[in-house]
């Protein structure tokens, strides 16, 4: 992988558990432009999972998909999640996207982790 030049194909598998993590976080995540837009909005279920992990921690870890080392995947995602050298929006989208490639469904709800949704009455645009 070569930093901001890495492609999604480079991210098919997490770095092996015994591999040394790159010095720069950007070297182990796709560029922001390569991350599908649904992972950038915060509305995708994996985005909600990432936010819960970031703000509250995880109660349980999702199971890995077939052929993925779950421990290596969580180590890789944790490295991105805890970094300080990348903009939060980029690393949040990267964690959500990579998790969707490597792990089975997140099974999260909107409750309790800083995600607020307007009620329909808030969106009416009129005054009461």
N, C-alpha and C positions, 0 to 999 in steps of 0.2 A: 504494500500500500504506500502511496506517496502523497500523503497529506491532502491538500485541497484538490489534487489531481486524481485522487482515488475515485473509483466508480462504484456504483451499486454492486456490480459483479464482484468487486473486491470484498464486499461485505456479506457474501453468501454464508460465511461461517465466522464465529467470533475468533479472536486470537486464541491460540492454544493456552491452556491454563499455566503451562510452564514458560510461556514466552514473556520476554521483557516488554513491558508496556512502552509505547513510544514516548519520547520526551514531550512532544506536543500532542494535545488531545485531538486536534484537527487531523492528525495522522492516522487516527483509528475511527474516523466517522466520515460519512459521505458529506460532500459540500451541501450547503443549504439549498442551492439550486437543484440538486439531484434528489432532494427529499420531496415526495409527493405532497401536494398542497393540503390534502386532508389531514396530514400530521402536523401542520403548522397552525391550525385554527384553535387547537385546544378542545375541540368537540369530539374527536375520534376516541373510541374507547381506550386505545393504547395511550393517547395523550392524557386522558383522565387518570389512567394507571400511573403514568410518569409523574403527574402532579401530586397524586396521593403519596407516592414514594418520596418525592422531593420534600413535601411539607410535613408528612406524618410518619414516614417509614412504611415498610411492608409487613403485614401480618403473616403472609405466606408468599412463597415464590411460585410463579406459574411454572408448569411443566414444560420442558423443552420439546420442540418438534422432533420428529424422527431424524436421526443422524446428527443432532446438535448436542454438544456437551453443555448441559445446563449450568454447571459450575463455571465453565469458561464464559458462557454467555452473560451470566450475572456479573462476573468479574469485569468483563469488557464494558457492560452497561454502567456499572458502578463507577468505573474509571471516568467515563464521560460525564456522568451525573454529578460527580464531586469536583469536577475541574473548575478552575478559575480563569483559564486562558481562552475561553470561548464565550461568545454572547449566550445568555440564558436561552433566548428563543431558538438558537441553533441547536444547542445541546438538548433542549427539551424535545424538539422535533426529531433529532437524531435518535435519542433513546427510544421514543415512541415507535419510530419507523423500524429501527433494528430489532426491537422487541417483537414487533409484528412478524418479522422474518424468521426469528429464532424460537419464539415461545408460543405456547397455545394460549387461547383467549384469556384476557385479563380479568373478566368478571368483576368489574367495579361499578359503583353507582356514583351519582353526583353529590351524595351527602358527605359532609364532613371534611372536605379537603379544598376549601377555598374556591370552589366553582359555583358561581351564582348564575342563575338563569332568570331573565325577566319574566314576570307573569304576563299572560295575554293582556291584562288591563294596563300594564306598564307600556305596552307597545301600541296602544290605541291612537296615540298622537294627539288626542284631544284633551281638553280640560274638563274637570268634573265640577 
